């Protein structure tokens, strides 16, 4: 099902939830398509062929909030990312406590997202990775410094570098 871009943007603006998965579900579209409707200043599509390099940039961040979706389960964890490596067909993301094995060929779309949903939760900066069906595989959110209640400069620099260096097209 295709939904007009203006309808998607209106739904995002009027949403009572910051969760794009719920908004996409209510519109009857894959979540990936919701991100493709966002303006460039809010969402940059990335070259998902550079998955390992993109995720390696996160080593500059103190901690990130990871959301992994797979079938009937969702895992959420705050973790460091110390680096990536390829082994046996997987892109391995090392961190503490998280250690993730990603199948690169299963990632069909990736986005660097900067949007400010109507929420008190700090969910402004994220990397979103989707499979060929438009379903989320991995989401990575920048976290705020808990004392200063703001995003760390090094984290923002890494995010901006990803947006610039891995832009699709």
Backbone torsions as a table, in degrees:
resi	resn	phi	psi	omega
1	UNK	NA	133.9	177.5
2	UNK	-104.4	135.4	178.4
3	UNK	-120.7	134.4	179.6
4	UNK	-56.0	139.5	-179.9
5	UNK	-54.6	-40.9	-179.4
6	UNK	-64.1	-35.4	177.8
7	UNK	-66.8	-40.5	178.4
8	UNK	-63.5	-47.4	-179.1
9	UNK	-63.4	-38.3	177.4
10	UNK	-65.1	-43.5	179.2
11	UNK	-62.2	-40.6	177.7
12	UNK	-64.1	-42.8	-178.4
13	UNK	-66.4	-38.1	-175.5
14	UNK	-90.9	-5.9	-175.1
15	UNK	-62.1	141.7	176.0
16	UNK	-89.4	-5.9	-178.4
17	UNK	-121.0	146.9	174.7
18	UNK	-83.7	-5.9	-172.0
19	UNK	-83.5	107.4	-177.2
20	UNK	-63.6	-28.3	178.0
21	UNK	-60.3	-40.5	-179.7
22	UNK	-70.5	-38.6	-179.9
23	UNK	-65.9	-45.0	178.2
24	UNK	-62.2	-42.3	178.7
25	UNK	-59.4	-45.8	-179.8
26	UNK	-63.9	-30.5	177.9
27	UNK	-83.9	-12.8	-179.2
28	UNK	74.4	31.5	-179.4
29	UNK	-126.6	158.4	172.2
30	UNK	-63.9	144.4	-178.8
31	UNK	-59.1	-34.0	178.2
32	UNK	-54.8	-40.5	-177.9
33	UNK	-66.6	-30.0	176.7
34	UNK	-62.6	-44.1	180.0
35	UNK	-68.2	-34.6	178.4
36	UNK	-66.0	-19.8	180.0
37	UNK	-84.5	-15.5	-177.3
38	UNK	-71.1	149.3	176.8
39	UNK	-67.9	156.2	-176.3
40	UNK	-53.6	-36.2	-178.8
41	UNK	-68.5	-16.0	178.4
42	UNK	-104.2	-24.5	-173.0
43	UNK	-150.4	125.9	178.1
44	UNK	-116.3	120.7	176.1
45	UNK	-74.1	138.0	-175.9
46	UNK	-109.7	158.2	173.8
47	UNK	-74.9	100.9	-176.0
48	UNK	-70.0	-11.6	174.7
49	UNK	-65.1	-19.0	179.4
50	UNK	-98.1	31.8	-175.0
51	UNK	-51.2	-50.9	-177.5
52	UNK	-61.6	-44.0	-179.8
53	UNK	-65.5	-41.5	178.7
54	UNK	-60.1	-49.6	-177.9
55	UNK	-68.4	-30.0	176.9
56	UNK	-63.3	-31.9	178.6
57	UNK	-59.8	-24.6	-178.3
58	UNK	-71.0	-10.1	176.7
59	UNK	-63.0	-22.2	177.8
60	UNK	-73.7	-15.5	-178.5
61	UNK	-86.2	144.5	179.0
62	UNK	-65.2	-56.4	174.1
63	UNK	-145.4	154.9	175.1
64	UNK	-130.5	159.9	176.9
65	UNK	-104.7	118.1	-176.1
66	UNK	-103.3	137.0	172.5
67	UNK	-125.6	118.6	179.0
68	UNK	-112.4	125.9	178.7
69	UNK	-114.0	135.2	179.4
70	UNK	-151.9	110.6	177.5
71	UNK	55.4	-112.0	-175.4
72	UNK	-100.2	19.2	-177.5
73	UNK	-137.1	152.8	175.4
74	UNK	-132.2	129.7	177.3
75	UNK	-114.1	129.6	176.8
76	UNK	-122.9	131.4	-179.7
77	UNK	-155.2	140.8	172.1
78	UNK	-90.4	134.2	-173.0
79	UNK	-154.6	164.4	166.5
80	UNK	-88.4	165.5	169.9
81	UNK	-128.3	113.3	-176.8
82	UNK	-96.6	-14.0	177.9
83	UNK	160.5	179.7	178.8
84	UNK	-133.6	158.6	176.3
85	UNK	-155.2	151.2	175.4
86	UNK	-98.6	136.1	177.0
87	UNK	-158.0	129.4	174.6
88	UNK	53.1	37.7	176.8
89	UNK	85.3	2.9	-179.8
90	UNK	-111.5	149.0	166.6
91	UNK	-94.8	111.9	-177.3
92	UNK	-94.7	124.6	178.9
93	UNK	-105.5	114.0	-178.6
94	UNK	-94.9	141.7	177.6
95	UNK	-172.1	-179.5	176.3
96	UNK	-131.4	122.6	4.1
97	UNK	-87.1	-10.4	-173.3
98	UNK	-76.8	144.9	171.1
99	UNK	-143.0	114.5	-171.3
100	UNK	-117.8	140.8	173.7
101	UNK	-111.7	117.4	-177.9
102	UNK	-112.1	137.1	175.9
103	UNK	-89.0	103.3	-174.4
104	UNK	-55.0	-39.3	-178.6
105	UNK	-66.7	-17.2	-180.0
106	UNK	-85.1	-13.1	179.6
107	UNK	-90.2	117.7	-173.7
108	UNK	-107.0	-21.5	-179.5
109	UNK	-151.1	146.7	179.2
110	UNK	-142.6	145.3	-177.2
111	UNK	-139.1	143.7	166.3
112	UNK	-102.2	118.9	-171.5
113	UNK	-116.8	130.3	172.9
114	UNK	-129.3	96.7	176.6
115	UNK	-139.2	155.1	-176.9
116	UNK	-115.9	87.7	-179.9
117	UNK	-66.7	160.5	179.3
118	UNK	-76.0	80.8	-178.3
119	UNK	-155.7	159.6	175.2
120	UNK	-85.2	-14.1	-179.6
121	UNK	-71.8	139.1	176.8
122	UNK	-78.4	89.3	-176.9
123	UNK	-128.0	45.6	-171.3
124	UNK	-89.3	-33.7	-173.2
125	UNK	-121.7	123.0	-179.2
126	UNK	-149.5	160.4	168.8
127	UNK	-114.1	131.4	-175.4
128	UNK	-124.4	128.6	-177.7
129	UNK	-121.2	133.1	-173.4
130	UNK	-128.7	151.7	176.3
131	UNK	-85.1	-179.0	-175.2
132	UNK	-63.6	-23.8	178.2
133	UNK	-85.5	1.1	-179.5
134	UNK	84.4	8.6	179.1
135	UNK	-87.2	143.3	179.9
136	UNK	-68.0	139.9	174.9
137	UNK	-109.4	-45.2	-178.0
138	UNK	-147.5	136.8	173.1
139	UNK	-126.7	136.8	-179.9
140	UNK	-126.8	117.6	179.9
141	UNK	-108.4	137.9	170.7
142	UNK	-68.2	144.5	177.5
143	UNK	-105.4	157.9	177.7
144	UNK	-92.9	152.8	170.1
145	UNK	-63.3	121.8	-173.8
146	UNK	-65.4	-30.1	179.2
147	UNK	-80.0	-47.5	-176.3
148	UNK	-82.9	-15.7	-179.5
149	UNK	57.2	41.6	177.1
150	UNK	-149.1	165.1	178.9
151	UNK	-75.4	140.5	179.0
152	UNK	-72.1	142.0	-177.6
153	UNK	-59.4	-42.7	-179.8
154	UNK	-62.7	-36.4	179.4
155	UNK	-67.0	-45.1	179.0
156	UNK	-64.0	-38.7	178.6
157	UNK	-62.9	-43.0	178.2
158	UNK	-62.9	-43.8	178.9
159	UNK	-60.9	-47.3	-179.6
160	UNK	-64.1	-36.1	177.9
161	UNK	-64.8	-41.5	178.3
162	UNK	-62.4	-47.3	179.9
163	UNK	-57.7	-41.3	-176.4
164	UNK	-77.3	-47.2	-170.9
165	UNK	-82.5	-19.7	-175.5
166	UNK	-120.6	19.4	178.5
167	UNK	-59.8	135.3	179.1
168	UNK	-74.5	139.9	174.7
169	UNK	80.6	NA	NA
